[in-house]
């Protein structure tokens, strides 16, 4: 066993409730505190104290502080392997829950007001029109629509597939090298959705027609959004920001998967506009956000780790385990 893997194994054996918080844990806790500030808004729900308490407990659990830590220690002693897996994966596993509360949090602040008008003016200035309304009409073909909608749905594979590959291969240090920038991209995007809510064109314009609705990928994409969409979560496109960040991380840590992830990410970005799910401005902002966070993530991770800059992120392409 290599020294790096030995260190990873030793860290994994540490009781969950006693383990020192990692950068991703501190990032998660910080997000829970900052996002919870929206509950001070004038349109907060009557039961806001319960949600605020849930945010506080989640932040404490991520930091493994009392009175939460004793419960975590009991879990770790009874099911040590499960506790390690939960400790590693909880940020990614909690993303759907964090996403589902975004509409409630932005409504608490803005009471159902959104910034679509401003973004549409940016759209007109940047693109000379509204591509999210006109692109599908210019290319109303199932041969175009179906691959683009499939690529849009590949978002979930892009999120969870590469971390799972690393984890199953026992590359736990590489898994955590991927986890922090990925979570940073998600959580910064979510803060935009809370404090600068934009509905997106699918709430304001009819979906593309012209027979495209007969495609199974089209129908599946719209069904997924109808079930799981969170109003106000359009700018910047977290689909694009996360996919772009993951493309960079896969290039560093799983280069053999890079062509697949890059093609899916490009198709996802085009499909977001073609399907009327995002303004083109949302997509552009997603790429910009990812680019900024690729640069910022190593130093932010170092700051949240107590000043230790991860060597593999200082020198892209260097494996960490």
Buried (B, 14 or more C-beta within 10 A) or exposed (E): EEEBBEBBEEBBEBBBBEBEBBBBBBBBBBBBEBBBBBBEBEBBEEEBEEBBEBBBEBBBBBBBBEEBBEEBBBBBEEEBEEBBBBBBBBBBEBBEEBBEBBBBBBBBBBEEEBBBEEBBEBBEEEBEEBBBBBBBEEBBEBEBBBBBBBBBBBBEEBBBBBBBBBBEEBBBBBBBBBBBBBBBBBBBBBBBBBBBBBBBBBBBEEBBEEEBEEBEBBEBBBEBBEEEBBBBBBBBBBBBBBBBBBBBBBBBBBEEBBEBBBEBBBBBBBBBBBBBBBBBBBBBBBBBBBBEBBEEBBEBBBEBBEEEEBEBBEEEEEEBB
